Amino acid sequence: MLKILVSGCLGGAPIRFNETGVPVASPIWQRWASEGRLVSLCPELAVGFPVPRPPAEIIGGSAADVLDGHAQVHEASGRDVTELFQAAAQRAVDKALQAGVGLAILVEGSPTCGSTYVHDGTFTGVTVAGRGVAAEALRRRGIPVFPHHDLDRAAAALAEQERQHRNGSSHGCHPGPETDLSRRS
């Protein structure tokens, strides 16, 4: 049975930067929880960020640029937390590989977990298409990442991976390059 890496705040745990959680009211989520598939991780907490914590946004590029050392992540105060976000991304990848996940379900809008949009770096509430740093790192390792509001599509992808696995073919987990995210140019 393939596992699913999920943002730690999904399901309602009040661990987001502003001490909130994100409830998930879905029969799919409930089924996965009862099957023991959910592997919960808050990459930010895993590297020592507190709750609450200042908001942070990607500055000067994309999550891919952050991983490659060409953009930064700053808190609203201006504090550069890039290295912590890079470490958080590596923790997410490590946890996913250790747990044998088939995919990840991550909370949207986060500079760590966003899978389709993040904030634009101006701390004005404006969002732009893009991924968070951990979502990008997981994607680079071949782990499909889905937003928390797209569980139907995630369930279909997981079912296909398990079908392929039962038939003896590769189940699609982690076909990406072996990448050490700590090495940046």
HELIX and SHEET records of a PDB file:
HELIX    1   1 PRO A   27  SER A   34  1                                   8    
HELIX    2   2 PRO A   43  ALA A   46  1                                   4    
HELIX    3   3 ALA A   63  LEU A   67  1                                   5    
HELIX    4   4 THR A   82  ALA A   99  1                                  18    
HELIX    5   5 VAL A  133  ARG A  140  1                                   8    
HELIX    6   6 LEU A  151  ARG A  166  1                                  16    
SHEET    1   A 4 LEU A  38  LEU A  41  0                                        
SHEET    2   A 4 LYS A   3  SER A   7  1                                        
SHEET    3   A 4 VAL A 101  LEU A 106  1                                        
SHEET    4   A 4 VAL A 145  PRO A 147  1                                        
SHEET    1   B 2 ALA A  56  ILE A  59  0                                        
SHEET    2   B 2 GLN A  72  GLU A  75 -1                                        
SHEET    1   C 2 TYR A 117  HIS A 119  0                                        
SHEET    2   C 2 THR A 127  ALA A 129 -1                                        
END                                                                             
